[in-house]
Amino acid sequence: MSKKNKGRADGLVYSTNQDFYNDFEEEQQDINTAPKNQQKLRVKLDSKQRAGKVVTLVEGFAGTEDDLKDLGKDIKTKCGTGGSVKDGLIIIQGDYKEKIIGWLRDWGYTLTK
């Protein structure tokens, strides 16, 4: 790397221009949530890296983080159990696969499997 270019080796550039960050935030806010009947949600069981405990994963949600968190909260409330929402996944503690699929279909997520 030359002395002229003091950027990072991975290509990441930092900017002191506040407009740079404002433009980025505006792009993030342009994401819209797809209608329920167009959401292709997949519900599956997983026990990897969880000390053998089973969790139910809901993946494939296309929309804002807030809408995903709201859906996760509704599912956790309906199941009466704990869980979390992170990395685009809804994680519910326990085996609730069939019940969650039924509830999602009742709520209008018709493409759920």
Residue frames relative to the residue before (quaternion, step in Angstrom):
aa qw qx qy qz dx dy dz
M 1.0000 0.0000 0.0000 0.0000 0.00 0.00 0.00
S 0.4041 -0.7287 0.4968 0.2427 3.57 -0.78 0.94
K 0.6106 -0.5596 0.4136 0.3780 3.55 -1.25 0.40
K 0.5705 0.6007 -0.3732 0.4176 3.57 1.19 -0.51
N 0.7609 0.3070 -0.1488 0.5520 3.56 0.92 -0.99
K 0.0379 -0.8345 0.5495 -0.0180 3.59 -0.17 1.25
G 0.3268 0.7487 -0.5052 0.2783 3.59 1.16 0.60
R 0.6342 -0.5247 0.4000 0.4030 3.54 -1.28 0.12
A 0.6093 -0.5843 0.4041 0.3522 3.54 -1.18 0.58
D 0.6872 0.4794 -0.2911 0.4617 3.62 1.10 -0.58
G 0.5985 -0.6149 0.3439 0.3814 3.59 1.26 0.15
L 0.4812 0.6665 -0.4415 0.3597 3.59 1.25 -0.02
V 0.1056 -0.7997 0.5905 0.0246 3.56 -0.84 0.99
Y 0.2460 -0.7525 0.5944 0.1413 3.55 -0.99 0.86
S 0.1296 -0.8004 0.5823 0.0588 3.57 -1.05 0.71
T 0.3227 -0.7268 0.5717 0.2020 3.54 -1.13 0.71
N 0.5001 0.6398 -0.4189 0.4063 3.57 1.32 0.00
Q 0.3666 -0.7648 0.4865 0.2095 3.63 -0.43 1.18
D 0.5858 0.5786 -0.3786 0.4228 3.61 1.09 -0.55
F 0.5695 0.5969 -0.3756 0.4223 3.59 1.13 -0.63
Y 0.7161 0.4348 -0.2519 0.4844 3.58 0.85 -0.95
N 0.6159 0.5415 -0.3505 0.4522 3.62 1.04 -0.66
D 0.6323 0.5218 -0.3314 0.4670 3.59 1.00 -0.78
F 0.6485 0.5215 -0.3141 0.4570 3.57 0.99 -0.83
E 0.6611 0.5025 -0.3078 0.4644 3.60 0.95 -0.86
E 0.6286 0.5303 -0.3400 0.4561 3.60 1.02 -0.73
E 0.6296 0.5276 -0.3335 0.4626 3.59 1.02 -0.77
Q 0.6538 0.5188 -0.3094 0.4557 3.57 0.99 -0.83
Q 0.6870 0.4918 -0.2848 0.4528 3.61 1.02 -0.73
D 0.5785 0.6126 -0.3713 0.3902 3.61 1.22 -0.31
I 0.5009 0.6549 -0.4295 0.3684 3.60 1.25 -0.16
N 0.1301 -0.7835 0.6053 0.0525 3.57 -0.85 1.01
T 0.4592 -0.6626 0.5166 0.2884 3.53 -1.17 0.57
A 0.4452 -0.6874 0.5111 0.2608 3.55 -0.89 0.99
P 0.6034 -0.5598 0.4129 0.3899 3.60 -1.15 0.54
K 0.6547 -0.5483 0.3554 0.3800 3.57 -1.14 0.66
N 0.7102 0.4699 -0.2812 0.4425 3.60 0.88 -0.87
Q 0.6762 0.4481 -0.3014 0.5010 3.62 1.28 -0.03
Q 0.5081 0.6425 -0.4189 0.3918 3.59 1.28 -0.02
K 0.1827 -0.7757 0.5966 0.0953 3.58 -0.82 1.01
L 0.0053 0.8312 -0.5526 0.0615 3.54 0.29 1.31
R 0.1482 -0.7665 0.6204 0.0746 3.54 -1.09 0.79
V 0.1466 -0.7800 0.6063 0.0494 3.55 -0.86 1.03
K 0.1329 0.7964 -0.5784 0.1166 3.57 -0.75 1.04
L 0.4581 -0.6579 0.5276 0.2811 3.52 -1.32 0.38
D 0.0154 -0.7947 0.6064 -0.0199 3.54 -1.12 0.70
S 0.0340 -0.7947 0.6053 0.0304 3.57 -1.10 0.68
K 0.4018 0.7285 -0.4686 0.2970 3.58 1.25 0.17
Q 0.8587 0.0517 -0.0847 0.5027 3.54 -1.04 0.92
R 0.5999 0.5486 -0.3628 0.4556 3.58 1.10 0.67
A 0.5471 -0.6510 0.3730 0.3710 3.57 1.14 0.67
G 0.7112 -0.4790 0.2512 0.4491 3.58 1.02 0.80
K 0.5478 0.6057 -0.4081 0.4081 3.60 1.23 -0.04
V 0.3963 -0.7334 0.5114 0.2085 3.54 -0.98 0.90
V 0.0423 -0.7567 0.6518 0.0292 3.53 -1.11 0.80
T 0.3522 -0.6946 0.5829 0.2318 3.54 -1.26 0.47
L 0.1744 -0.7950 0.5776 0.0630 3.56 -0.78 1.08
V 0.1109 -0.7411 0.6576 0.0781 3.56 -1.08 0.79
E 0.0446 0.8158 -0.5708 0.0821 3.57 -0.57 1.16
G 0.6635 0.5337 -0.3727 0.3687 3.54 -1.31 0.27
F 0.4145 0.7122 -0.4782 0.3037 3.61 1.22 0.15
A 0.1472 -0.7836 0.6008 0.0572 3.58 -0.84 1.02
G 0.5640 0.5875 -0.4222 0.3982 3.55 -0.28 1.25
T 0.7462 -0.3944 0.2926 0.4496 3.50 -1.31 -0.30
E 0.6296 -0.5426 0.4109 0.3746 3.52 -1.26 0.49
D 0.6369 0.5353 -0.3307 0.4454 3.60 1.01 -0.77
D 0.6605 0.4947 -0.3094 0.4726 3.61 0.96 -0.83
L 0.6229 0.5270 -0.3316 0.4737 3.58 1.07 -0.74
K 0.6548 0.5044 -0.3095 0.4701 3.60 0.96 -0.85
D 0.6337 0.5261 -0.3305 0.4609 3.60 1.03 -0.77
L 0.6545 0.4948 -0.3121 0.4791 3.58 0.96 -0.86
G 0.6391 0.5266 -0.3217 0.4591 3.58 0.98 -0.82
K 0.6481 0.5141 -0.3143 0.4656 3.57 0.99 -0.82
D 0.6392 0.5242 -0.3212 0.4620 3.60 0.99 -0.85
I 0.6682 0.4927 -0.3022 0.4684 3.59 0.93 -0.89
K 0.6581 0.5047 -0.3201 0.4580 3.61 0.89 -0.88
T 0.6398 0.5192 -0.3234 0.4653 3.59 1.00 -0.80
K 0.6675 0.5084 -0.2975 0.4554 3.57 0.90 -0.95
C 0.6950 0.4577 -0.2676 0.4857 3.60 1.02 -0.82
G 0.3099 -0.7617 0.5106 0.2511 3.58 1.11 -0.60
T 0.6244 0.5124 -0.3330 0.4864 3.55 1.12 0.68
G 0.5990 -0.5729 0.4243 0.3646 3.55 -1.31 0.09
G 0.1445 0.7713 -0.6135 0.0879 3.49 -1.35 0.14
S 0.2353 -0.7626 0.5818 0.1568 3.52 -1.30 -0.16
V 0.2782 -0.7067 0.6189 0.2004 3.51 -1.40 0.16
K 0.2970 0.7405 -0.5642 0.2122 3.57 -0.65 1.11
D 0.8412 0.1556 -0.1511 0.4953 3.53 -1.22 0.65
G 0.6942 -0.4928 0.2754 0.4466 3.58 1.03 0.76
L 0.6368 0.5010 -0.3211 0.4903 3.60 1.28 0.20
I 0.2507 -0.6864 0.6522 0.2014 3.50 -1.27 0.55
I 0.1056 -0.8029 0.5865 0.0110 3.56 -0.66 1.15
I 0.0636 -0.7975 0.5996 -0.0193 3.57 -0.65 1.20
Q 0.4121 -0.7200 0.5023 0.2439 3.58 -0.81 0.98
G 0.7684 0.3168 -0.2676 0.4874 3.56 -0.74 1.11
D 0.5559 -0.6008 0.4718 0.3278 3.53 -1.39 0.15
Y 0.1673 0.7897 -0.5632 0.1766 3.57 -0.15 1.35
K 0.2084 0.8446 -0.4800 0.1135 3.58 1.27 0.35
E 0.7296 0.4366 -0.2597 0.4577 3.60 0.60 -1.08
K 0.6492 0.5136 -0.3219 0.4594 3.59 0.96 -0.82
I 0.6671 0.5031 -0.3045 0.4574 3.60 0.91 -0.90
I 0.6220 0.5264 -0.3431 0.4672 3.59 0.98 -0.78
G 0.6597 0.5090 -0.3050 0.4612 3.60 0.92 -0.86
W 0.6741 0.4898 -0.3007 0.4639 3.58 0.89 -0.90
L 0.6522 0.5183 -0.3243 0.4482 3.59 0.91 -0.87
R 0.6508 0.4979 -0.3148 0.4790 3.58 0.97 -0.80
D 0.6390 0.5188 -0.3232 0.4670 3.60 1.00 -0.77
W 0.6975 0.4690 -0.2598 0.4755 3.59 1.10 -0.75
G 0.6682 -0.5379 0.2933 0.4221 3.61 1.26 0.10
Y 0.5421 0.5825 -0.4199 0.4365 3.61 1.24 0.05
T 0.0943 -0.8784 0.4680 0.0210 3.54 0.49 1.28
L 0.6887 0.4807 -0.2866 0.4609 3.63 1.13 -0.47
T 0.3765 0.7479 -0.4654 0.2870 3.59 1.26 0.33
K 0.0431 -0.7754 0.6299 0.0135 3.57 -1.05 0.87
